[in-house]
Amino acid sequence: MAALAVTALGVVFGDIGTSPLYSLQTVFAIDGGAIRPVASDVYGVISLVFWAVLIIVSVKYVGFVMRADNDGEGGIMALAALIRRRVTGRAKMVATAVLFGVIGASLFFGDSVITPAISVLSAVEGIEVVSPEIKEAVLPIGVTILVVLFLVQRFGTHRVGRLFGPVMLLWFAVIALLGLPWIVAKPGILLALSPTSAAAFFVDRPLLAFVAMGAVVLAITGAEALYADMGHFGRPAISRAWFFVVFPALTLNYLGQGALILSRPDSVANPFFIMAPGWAQIPLIVLATAATVIASQSVISGAFSMSRQAVQLGFLPHLTVRHTSREESGQIYVPAINWLLLAGVLILTVTFGSSQSLATAYGLAVTGTLLLTTALFLVLASAAWHWKWWQVALVGVVFGGLELVFLAGNLTKVVHGGWLPLLLGALVVTVMLTWQRGRRVVTRRRDEIEGSMAEFVDELRDSGTVRVPGVAVFPHPSKQTVPLALRANFEFNGVVHEHVVIVTVVPENVPHVSRNERLTVDSLDHTDDGIVHLTVRFGFQDDQNIPAALRDAFMLTSELEVDADRAFYYLSRVNIELGSGDGLPKWQKLLFIGLAHNAANPAVYFRLPVERTVVMGTRVEL
């Protein structure tokens, strides 16, 4: 558990762990320095930061939300899937919850593009504190680091976490030690731990405190990534790492920055790096750069998890997903998402050019996701866990109320860059909803074309169709309908193979499924007709090799006493074309067709032999 917790430091906590680099700097820079480096403002800001982290991360996510896991997976899409599975008899509620999940996931993808850019730039910009004359090198260095980060993703979060975990452990130790001397010098800063400091700030300067909340939210960026990454390491390891390492280190560093600002008001320009002694600033820049690279890892791995969940819920086409650990189902690499994120991150980095410019775009996506997660958690707690109404109301007021203030404070950023995550989120929502709607239309029309398997068997018996020697294998998601390739052979070629095997692959959320539990053979209530349905269960670490599974299956039934190595494989493909139907507007049809053409190739991930694989199908107009 200790080793897993250290590894989790390298994947889960990078984002929130590097927020001290830019959070307070941004707070004291908003509105041209309207928040002043005086005792009342400093105590108020530090108090807001501390209580925001305590309530949102420690209490809400670690204490409550992370208990809502969908077979070990976390994140807002997993939460929506859990509601769909656990809540029955409330179709409208479930549909709304799934929509909220889609919107929240889309905002998270927007956050996943901004986080690497702002994190890496904020660290590299520490160079300006030491040597202002090499300011022009900041952007090229940042771009190079980001490219390398995305290139190493293919090695997997397990290996990356082992490398990054010790670095992050060092990082949290260093930021805690940076804060301690300043706290000792100004022990009065400990008054900021009292909620009365935040309350006094709101009473004395309500409008300014409200504006400050828009920047204070930067201290809790990464909270949703913490939940989304739960499938990688599990709740116990993440909880221990948070309470024993991350939360204490963050608290000490924020208190230290507050004490520094009280002692040296001019340090608000970059309090994090100024807090270090001169001899330590260059090593600190190197360590901070490494830590922000790791910060990017937490949202990247979270994006991988959410994309897989979106595929499972039917909101994205089938993507190539590579499992990178033999023990953990959540440790995955999704190449398509990796390269899309890299493209988005590089565009943002070059366009905005600095962390201060990106800070105006940051926060809105985070607060939107926080609110949607709270709403979905309350639905689950009420409808599935049967909480009392006052419990739901209390949790909703405490968490939802604070997050509404955060959201309202960030709405002022919309015209200054806050539109960016909203635009990115809108694009992702459009893609997801388009795929879901188009898939429903295509599936309905495909089912009509395929027809009932029972009726097909009766028709086959009565037609006197020629049964040619050999074995034909048809991968197909159901035993209720007829594979298109099988029907095409029957209707157009007038033949059916002597032995027909319909194979349905069922992925299981365990590393391996043993060979004696992997196969289920069903004769479809008909005997001696040569048609058999085979269900094959694979664990997430098992190679989804249909030919290998057939070698075992052919020994289980007398209908398949044949040579599996001579079987031919027939893939059913639907060629989707633009039609005149009114199910979708034309632009959504074109988008759906483009997504369908770029889906993963089933012949590859089912390990079908190229020389014995035939693709057959039909045309469907959308």
C-alpha positions in Angstrom: 0.0 0.0 0.0 2.8 2.4 0.8 4.5 1.7 -2.5 1.2 2.2 -4.3 0.6 5.4 -2.5 4.0 6.8 -3.6 3.3 5.7 -7.2 -0.1 7.5 -6.9 1.8 10.7 -6.1 3.3 10.5 -9.5 0.0 10.2 -11.4 -2.8 11.5 -9.3 -1.6 14.6 -7.4 0.6 16.4 -9.9 -2.1 18.9 -10.8 -3.2 20.0 -7.4 0.3 19.6 -6.0 1.7 22.2 -8.3 -1.1 24.8 -7.8 1.1 26.8 -5.3 3.2 27.8 -8.3 0.6 30.1 -9.7 -2.5 30.3 -7.4 -1.5 33.1 -5.0 0.4 34.9 -7.8 -2.8 35.0 -9.8 -5.0 36.1 -6.8 -2.8 39.2 -6.1 -2.5 40.0 -9.8 -6.3 40.2 -10.7 -7.8 43.6 -11.4 -4.4 45.2 -11.5 -3.5 44.3 -7.9 -6.8 45.2 -6.3 -6.1 42.6 -3.5 -3.3 44.2 -1.5 -0.4 42.6 0.3 -1.8 43.8 3.7 -2.6 41.6 6.7 -6.4 41.6 6.3 -6.3 40.7 2.6 -3.5 38.1 3.0 -5.2 36.4 6.0 -8.5 36.3 4.1 -7.0 34.9 0.9 -4.9 32.2 2.7 -8.0 31.3 4.7 -10.1 31.0 1.5 -7.5 28.7 -0.1 -7.2 26.5 3.0 -10.9 26.0 3.5 -11.6 25.5 -0.2 -9.0 22.7 -0.3 -10.3 21.2 3.0 -14.0 21.2 2.0 -13.8 20.4 -1.7 -10.9 17.9 -1.8 -10.6 16.4 1.7 -14.3 16.2 2.6 -16.2 16.1 -0.7 -13.9 14.1 -2.9 -11.9 11.9 -0.6 -14.6 11.6 2.1 -17.7 11.3 0.0 -17.5 11.2 -3.8 -14.7 8.6 -4.1 -17.0 6.1 -2.4 -19.1 6.2 -5.5 -17.0 4.0 -7.8 -18.2 2.0 -10.8 -16.4 -1.3 -10.5 -13.4 0.6 -9.2 -13.5 3.3 -11.9 -13.9 7.0 -10.9 -14.7 10.2 -12.7 -17.9 11.9 -13.7 -18.6 9.5 -16.5 -18.2 6.5 -14.1 -20.6 8.3 -11.7 -23.2 8.7 -14.5 -22.7 5.0 -15.4 -23.2 4.0 -11.8 -26.5 6.0 -11.7 -27.7 4.4 -14.9 -27.0 1.0 -13.4 -28.3 1.5 -9.8 -31.3 3.8 -10.3 -34.3 2.0 -11.7 -37.8 3.2 -12.7 -36.7 6.9 -13.2 -35.9 7.1 -16.9 -35.9 10.9 -17.1 -33.6 11.2 -14.0 -31.2 8.7 -15.4 -31.2 10.4 -18.9 -30.5 13.8 -17.2 -27.7 12.3 -15.1 -26.0 10.8 -18.2 -26.3 14.1 -20.0 -24.7 15.8 -17.0 -21.9 13.2 -17.1 -21.3 13.9 -20.8 -21.1 17.7 -20.1 -18.8 17.2 -17.1 -16.5 14.9 -19.1 -16.4 17.4 -21.9 -15.4 20.2 -19.5 -12.8 17.9 -18.0 -11.3 17.3 -21.5 -11.1 21.1 -21.8 -9.3 21.2 -18.5 -7.0 18.4 -19.7 -5.8 20.7 -22.6 -5.2 23.8 -20.4 -3.5 22.1 -17.4 -0.4 20.9 -19.1 0.2 24.2 -20.8 -0.3 26.4 -17.7 1.6 24.0 -15.3 4.7 23.6 -17.4 4.9 27.3 -18.4 4.5 28.4 -14.8 7.5 26.3 -13.8 9.7 27.3 -16.7 8.9 31.0 -16.1 10.8 30.7 -12.8 13.8 31.2 -15.1 12.7 34.9 -15.3 13.2 35.3 -11.5 16.8 34.2 -11.8 17.8 35.5 -15.3 15.2 37.9 -16.8 17.4 38.3 -19.9 16.6 34.7 -21.1 12.8 35.3 -21.0 12.5 34.4 -24.8 13.7 30.8 -24.1 10.7 30.1 -21.8 8.3 29.2 -24.6 10.6 26.9 -26.7 11.6 25.0 -23.5 8.0 24.6 -22.4 7.0 23.2 -25.8 9.9 20.8 -25.9 9.0 19.5 -22.4 5.3 19.0 -23.4 6.1 17.0 -26.5 8.4 14.7 -24.6 5.7 14.2 -21.9 3.1 13.0 -24.5 5.6 10.8 -26.2 6.3 8.8 -23.1 2.6 8.1 -22.4 2.7 4.9 -24.4 4.9 3.3 -21.7 1.9 3.5 -19.4 0.9 5.2 -16.1 2.3 2.3 -14.1 5.8 2.8 -15.3 5.4 6.6 -15.5 4.1 6.6 -11.9 7.1 4.5 -10.6 9.4 7.1 -12.1 7.4 10.2 -11.1 6.3 9.0 -7.6 9.7 9.6 -5.9 10.0 12.9 -7.7 6.7 14.1 -6.3 7.5 12.8 -2.9 10.6 15.0 -3.0 8.5 17.9 -4.4 6.0 17.8 -1.5 8.9 17.6 1.0 10.5 20.6 -0.6 7.4 22.8 -0.7 6.7 22.0 2.9 10.2 23.0 3.9 10.0 26.2 1.9 7.1 27.3 3.9 8.3 26.5 7.4 10.9 29.2 7.9 8.5 31.9 6.8 5.8 30.6 9.2 8.3 30.6 12.0 9.3 34.2 11.2 5.6 35.2 11.0 3.6 32.8 13.2 0.7 35.2 13.1 -0.1 33.7 9.6 -1.5 30.7 11.4 -4.6 32.8 12.2 -5.5 32.3 8.5 -6.4 28.7 9.4 -9.5 30.0 11.2 -12.6 30.4 9.0 -13.2 33.7 10.7 -10.4 35.2 8.6 -12.2 34.3 5.4 -15.5 35.5 6.9 -13.9 38.8 7.9 -12.5 39.3 4.4 -16.0 38.8 2.9 -17.6 41.2 5.4 -15.0 44.0 5.0 -14.5 43.8 1.2 -17.4 41.6 -0.2 -17.0 42.5 -3.9 -13.2 42.0 -3.9 -13.5 38.7 -1.9 -16.0 37.5 -4.5 -13.6 38.4 -7.4 -10.8 36.6 -5.4 -12.8 33.4 -5.4 -12.4 33.2 -9.2 -8.7 32.8 -8.6 -8.8 30.9 -5.4 -10.3 28.0 -7.3 -6.9 27.5 -8.9 -5.8 26.0 -5.6 -8.3 23.1 -6.1 -7.7 22.3 -9.8 -6.9 18.7 -10.0 -9.7 17.6 -7.6 -11.7 16.0 -10.4 -8.5 14.4 -11.8 -8.0 12.9 -8.4 -11.4 11.2 -8.7 -11.0 10.3 -12.4 -7.7 8.6 -11.7 -9.1 6.5 -8.9 -9.3 3.5 -11.3 -5.5 3.6 -11.6 -4.7 3.1 -7.9 -7.8 2.7 -5.8 -9.3 4.8 -3.1 -7.2 3.6 -0.1 -3.8 4.5 -1.7 -5.1 7.9 -2.9 -6.6 8.7 0.5 -3.4 7.9 2.4 -1.2 9.8 0.0 -3.5 12.9 0.3 -3.8 13.0 4.1 -0.3 12.0 5.0 1.7 13.8 2.3 -0.1 16.2 -0.1 -2.5 18.1 2.1 0.0 18.9 4.9 2.6 20.0 2.3 0.2 22.3 0.5 -1.0 23.8 3.7 2.5 24.6 4.9 3.5 26.1 1.5 0.4 28.4 1.3 1.0 29.6 4.8 4.6 30.2 4.0 3.7 32.2 0.9 1.3 34.3 3.0 4.0 35.0 5.6 6.4 36.0 2.8 4.0 38.4 1.3 3.4 40.0 4.7 7.2 40.4 5.2 7.9 41.5 1.6 4.9 43.0 -0.2 6.8 43.1 -3.5 7.1 39.3 -3.6 3.5 39.1 -4.9 5.0 39.0 -8.4 6.1 35.4 -7.9 5.9 34.4 -4.2 6.6 30.7 -4.8 10.1 31.1 -6.2 11.0 34.2 -4.2 10.3 32.2 -1.0 13.4 30.1 -1.8 16.9 31.4 -0.9 19.0 32.5 -3.9 21.2 29.5 -4.0 18.2 27.2 -4.2 16.2 28.9 -6.9 17.8 27.2 -9.9 17.4 23.7 -8.4 13.9 24.6 -7.4 13.1 25.6 -11.0 14.4 22.2 -12.2 12.3 20.4 -9.6 9.2 22.5 -10.3 9.5 21.8 -14.0 9.6 18.1 -13.3 6.7 18.4 -10.9 4.6 20.3 -13.5 5.3 17.6 -16.1 3.9 15.2 -13.6 1.0 17.5 -13.0 0.1 17.2 -16.6 0.2 13.4 -16.2 -2.8 13.4 -13.7 -5.2 15.0 -16.2 -3.8 13.0 -19.2 -4.4 9.7 -17.4 -7.8 11.0 -16.2 -8.7 11.8 -19.9 -7.7 8.2 -20.9 -10.1 6.8 -18.2 -12.9 9.1 -19.2 -12.6 8.3 -22.9 -12.8 4.6 -22.2 -15.9 5.2 -20.0 -17.4 7.3 -22.8 -16.9 4.4 -25.2 -18.5 1.9 -22.8 -21.5 4.3 -22.4 -21.9 4.6 -26.2 -20.8 8.2 -26.5 -17.6 7.6 -28.5 -16.6 5.1 -31.2 -14.5 2.1 -30.3 -11.0 3.4 -29.6 -7.8 1.4 -29.4 -7.1 1.0 -25.6 -3.9 -0.5 -24.4 -3.7 -1.9 -20.9 -0.3 -1.1 -19.5 -0.4 -3.0 -16.2 -1.0 -6.7 -15.5 -2.6 -5.9 -12.1 -4.7 -2.7 -12.5 -7.6 -2.4 -15.0 -7.5 1.4 -15.0 -3.9 1.7 -16.1 -4.5 2.3 -19.8 -3.1 4.2 -22.8 -5.4 5.6 -25.5 -3.3 6.7 -28.5 -6.0 8.7 -30.3 -6.8 10.8 -27.1 -3.0 11.2 -26.4 -2.3 12.8 -29.8 -5.5 15.0 -29.8 -4.5 16.3 -26.4 -0.9 17.0 -27.5 -2.2 19.0 -30.5 -4.6 21.0 -28.3 -1.9 21.7 -25.7 0.7 22.9 -28.2 -1.8 25.2 -29.9 -2.8 26.8 -26.5 0.8 27.1 -25.4 1.9 28.9 -28.5 -1.2 31.1 -28.7 -1.3 32.3 -25.1 2.5 32.3 -24.5 2.5 32.6 -20.7 0.9 31.1 -17.6 -0.6 34.5 -16.6 -2.5 34.7 -19.9 -3.7 31.1 -19.5 -4.9 31.8 -16.0 -7.7 33.9 -17.3 -9.0 30.8 -19.2 -8.5 28.5 -16.2 -11.1 27.8 -13.6 -14.4 27.9 -15.4 -14.1 24.3 -16.7 -13.0 23.2 -13.2 -15.9 24.8 -11.3 -18.4 23.5 -13.9 -17.2 20.0 -13.4 -17.2 20.3 -9.6 -20.9 21.4 -9.6 -22.0 18.6 -12.0 -20.2 16.0 -9.9 -21.9 17.3 -6.8 -25.3 17.1 -8.6 -24.7 13.6 -9.8 -23.5 12.4 -6.4 -26.6 13.8 -4.7 -28.8 11.9 -7.3 -27.0 8.7 -6.5 -27.1 9.3 -2.7 -30.8 10.0 -2.8 -32.1 7.5 -5.4 -29.7 4.6 -4.9 -28.3 4.9 -1.4 -31.6 6.2 0.0 -30.2 9.1 2.1 -32.6 11.1 4.1 -33.7 14.4 2.6 -32.0 16.5 5.2 -28.7 14.7 4.5 -29.0 15.4 0.8 -29.9 19.0 1.5 -27.0 19.5 3.9 -24.4 18.1 1.6 -25.9 20.0 -1.3 -25.8 23.3 0.5 -22.2 22.9 1.8 -20.6 21.6 -1.4 -22.9 23.1 -4.0 -23.1 26.5 -2.3 -19.3 26.9 -2.2 -19.0 25.7 -5.8 -21.7 28.1 -7.0 -19.7 31.0 -5.5 -16.6 29.7 -7.4 -18.6 29.5 -10.6 -20.0 32.9 -10.2 -16.6 34.3 -9.5 -15.2 32.7 -12.7 -18.0 34.0 -14.9 -16.2 37.3 -14.9 -13.4 35.6 -16.9 -15.6 34.6 -19.8 -14.7 37.5 -22.1 -11.0 37.4 -21.0 -10.3 33.8 -22.0 -12.9 31.9 -20.1 -14.7 31.2 -23.3 -11.9 28.8 -24.3 -12.8 25.8 -22.0 -16.4 26.4 -22.8 -15.7 26.2 -26.5 -13.6 23.0 -26.0 -16.3 21.5 -23.9 -19.0 22.4 -26.4 -17.0 20.7 -29.2 -16.6 17.5 -27.1 -20.2 17.5 -26.1 -21.2 17.8 -29.8 -19.0 14.9 -30.7 -20.4 12.7 -27.9 -24.0 13.5 -28.5 -23.7 13.1 -32.2 -22.1 9.7 -31.9 -24.8 8.6 -29.5 -27.7 9.8 -31.7 -26.1 8.4 -34.9 -25.3 5.1 -33.3 -29.0 4.7 -32.2 -30.2 5.3 -35.7 -27.7 3.0 -37.3 -28.3 0.2 -34.7 -32.0 0.4 -35.3 -31.6 0.1 -39.0 -29.0 -2.6 -38.7 -31.3 -4.7 -36.5 -34.0 -4.3 -39.1 -31.7 -5.6 -41.8 -30.2 -8.4 -39.7 -33.5 -9.8 -38.6 -34.3 -12.5 -35.9 -31.8 -15.3 -35.6 -34.7 -17.8 -34.7 -36.6 -16.8 -37.9 -33.3 -17.1 -39.9 -32.7 -20.7 -38.7 -36.2 -21.7 -39.7 -35.9 -20.1 -43.1 -32.5 -21.8 -43.6 -34.1 -25.2 -42.9 -37.0 -24.7 -45.2 -35.0 -23.2 -48.1 -32.8 -26.2 -48.9 -29.8 -23.9 -49.1 -26.5 -25.6 -50.0 -24.3 -26.2 -47.0 -20.7 -26.0 -48.2 -17.9 -27.7 -46.3 -15.9 -25.6 -43.8 -16.2 -23.5 -40.7 -17.4 -19.8 -40.9 -16.8 -17.7 -37.8 -18.9 -14.5 -37.4 -17.9 -12.0 -34.6 -21.2 -10.4 -33.6 -22.4 -8.6 -30.4 -25.6 -10.6 -29.9 -27.2 -14.0 -30.5 -30.6 -12.4 -31.1 -29.9 -11.1 -34.6 -28.2 -12.5 -37.7 -24.7 -11.3 -38.5 -24.9 -9.2 -41.7 -22.1 -11.3 -43.3 -24.0 -14.5 -42.7 -27.2 -13.1 -44.2 -25.3 -11.8 -47.2 -23.9 -15.3 -47.8 -27.3 -16.8 -47.5 -29.3 -14.3 -49.7 -26.8 -13.3 -52.4 -24.5 -16.3 -52.6 -27.1 -18.9 -51.8 -24.8 -20.9 -49.5 -24.1 -21.3 -45.8 -21.1 -23.1 -44.4 -21.6 -26.5 -42.8 -20.4 -25.2 -39.5 -21.3 -21.7 -38.4 -20.0 -20.1 -35.2 -21.3 -16.7 -34.0 -18.9 -15.3 -31.4 -19.8 -12.6 -28.9 -16.9 -11.1 -26.9 -17.6 -9.9 -23.4 -14.9 -7.8 -21.6 -14.7 -8.4 -17.9 -13.3 -6.0 -15.3 -10.7 -8.5 -14.0 -7.1 -9.0 -15.1 -7.6 -12.5 -16.4 -10.4 -15.0 -17.0 -9.3 -18.6 -16.7 -9.6 -20.9 -19.7 -12.2 -23.1 -18.0 -14.4 -20.1 -17.3 -13.9 -18.2 -20.5 -16.3 -20.1 -22.9 -20.0 -20.6 -23.0 -21.4 -22.6 -25.9 -25.1 -22.3 -26.9 -26.8 -24.2 -29.7 -29.5 -21.5 -29.9 -32.3 -24.0 -29.0 -31.6 -25.9 -32.2 -29.5 -29.1 -32.6 -27.8 -30.6 -35.6 -28.2 -27.4 -37.7 -24.5 -26.6 -37.5 -25.1 -23.1 -36.0 -23.5 -22.4 -32.6 -23.3 -19.3 -30.5 -20.1 -18.9 -28.5 -19.7 -16.3 -25.7 -16.0 -15.6 -24.9 -15.1 -13.6 -21.8 -11.8 -11.9 -21.7 -10.1 -10.1 -18.8 -8.7 -6.6 -19.4 -5.1 -8.1 -19.5 -6.1 -11.1 -21.7 -5.3 -11.0 -25.4 -8.7 -10.8 -27.2 -7.6 -13.6 -29.5 -10.7 -15.2 -31.1 -8.8 -17.9 -33.0 -7.1 -19.1 -29.9 -10.4 -19.2 -28.0 -12.0 -21.2 -30.8 -9.4 -23.9 -30.4 -10.6 -24.5 -26.9 -14.3 -24.1 -27.9 -14.1 -26.7 -30.7 -13.4 -29.4 -28.0 -16.6 -28.6 -26.0 -19.3 -29.6 -28.5 -19.9 -32.3 -31.0 -21.2 -29.8 -33.5 -17.7 -28.3 -33.8 -15.4 -31.4 -34.1 -13.4 -29.7 -36.9 -10.0 -28.1 -37.4 -10.1 -24.5 -36.0 -7.0 -23.5 -37.9 -9.0 -23.9 -41.2 -11.8 -21.6 -40.1 -12.7 -18.5 -42.1 -13.7 -15.3 -40.4 -16.4 -13.0 -41.7 -16.6 -9.5 -40.4 -20.0 -7.7 -40.7 -19.4 -4.1 -41.7 -22.0 -1.4 -42.2 -21.0 1.2 -44.8 -22.7 4.4 -43.6 -23.6 6.8 -46.3 -25.2 10.2 -46.3 -28.9 9.8 -46.9 -32.1 11.8 -46.9 -33.5 10.6 -43.6 -34.5 13.2 -41.1 -33.0 11.5 -38.0 -30.1 14.0 -37.8 -29.2 17.3 -39.5 -26.7 17.0 -42.3 -23.7 18.4 -40.4 -24.2 15.8 -37.7 -24.5 13.0 -40.2 -21.2 14.0 -41.8 -19.6 14.2 -38.3 -20.9 10.7 -37.4 -19.7 9.2 -40.7 -16.2 10.7 -40.1 -16.1 9.2 -36.6 -17.3 5.8 -37.8 -14.6 5.7 -40.5 -11.9 6.3 -37.8 -13.1 3.7 -35.3 -10.6 0.9 -34.4 -10.4 -2.1 -36.8 -12.0 -5.2 -35.1 -9.8 -7.6 -37.2 -6.7 -6.2 -35.5 -7.8 -6.3 -31.9 -9.5 -9.7 -32.3 -6.2 -11.1 -33.8 -8.0 -12.5 -36.9 -5.7 -14.0 -39.6 -5.5 -11.7 -42.6 -5.4 -14.5 -45.2 -8.6 -16.1 -43.8 -10.7 -13.0 -43.0 -13.4 -11.7 -45.2 -15.3 -8.4 -44.7 -18.9 -8.4 -45.8 -21.8 -6.1 -45.1 -24.3 -3.7 -46.4 -25.0 -0.1 -46.9 -27.0 2.0 -44.5 -28.1 5.5 -45.2 -28.0 7.9 -42.3 
